[in-house]
Amino acid sequence: MLAHSFLAAVLCALPLGARAENPKPERTFSTAGEVKWLAFTPDGKALLTASEREPRDGTYELRLWDVASGKLLAGPVASEHVSASGAIGPDGKTAVTGSYAGTWQLWSLPDLKAGATGRAGHGRVDRLGFAPDGQTFAALLADYRKKLTDPFKANRVTYTAFAFNTKSGKAVGQPQSWPREVWKNEEPSAPRTSAPAGWSVGMTPDFGKDGRPIPPTKAQTIALEVPNDTENCGGPSACAISPNRKWAVSAGCNGTVVFWDYQTGKPLGDPLPKVGNARVRRDELLFAPKSDRVAVVRTEGGLGGPYLPVVTVYNAETRKPASEPLALGRLAWLSAIALTPDGDAVAVACQTRGADEQKATHEVRLWKLVPTK
């Protein structure tokens, strides 16, 4: 989720049927700097946010919010280990955060007391996830150091999954690695690329009985052919796996969305219709932690023009909308999104700007989703 400076977006009606007309958010949580990621506790009663410290000094701040009242429960707590990613354990009492420097840190909730720290290796801690029993957690590192000679390929990413004991912070077993080639301006005649295996584009891992992350089977490698009609569109831009491991959803940067049977790797039905020129970015496709609901953020515009995001939540089993599309209003940037455990509300970290386009305001807005009729 890279920060960019965009012109302030104006609300735009997308041709996606009936939609909620820019309702006011239920809650607003103000942060000093840009929010890098956010996560709900398993009971949905609290929201954990990580944001840049202002003025910027290379550190980031954690805050824990009460969802019902909007009040701050703990923080801000400054740390250099929270910039890239975070996850909350199944008991809601432990959290783990990761940095762009390959480090991680454990935290107790709700007091945000710092615990053990460690380093998984070189690269960004791209994703974090807890085993179902909460006894271990996994850190996925993305290492972009290996360059390729092919001019149509940007580089090769090596993803490595590390497991650690939640109480001691000690490593569990041996790490597992797999490479993925990242394409750049793919030629029309070149073969289509497919999504990398498993959780390397934005999912929490599967865990074995020993508490270590396990790679997906060959059938679980999600493939999506994306027409080369969009610049830098050589494969899926986003992917997510349902908590029960039954379904997966992938999206192309040209806005194509496909549902899959995660166990067989076969597509379910036809792709969802594209909406104008709307795209789906990397971290704007996600499942609710305890539901078969999946949020898709479609965005018109981009760098140098209006930024117009609309959120729609789908039922993965029926592949039909579970909520009315939600236009997020006048935004300059959307940096993170999270669904409540049951998928009935959405929290969006966004940036707005004043009329002079100079001063930026960072906040998290919470909306209750309107069910489809």
PyMOL commands that set and color helices and strands:
alter all, ss='L'
color gray80, all
select helices_A, chain A and resi 218-220
alter helices_A, ss='H'
color red, helices_A
select strands_A, chain A and resi 27-31+35-40+46-52+60-66+72-79+85-88+94-98+103-108+113-119+124-130+136-146+153-165+176-183+206-207+213-214+236-241+247-252+257-261+266-267+285-287+293-301+307-315+320-321+326-327+333-339+345-353+360-368
alter strands_A, ss='S'
color yellow, strands_A
deselect
rebuild
show_as cartoon
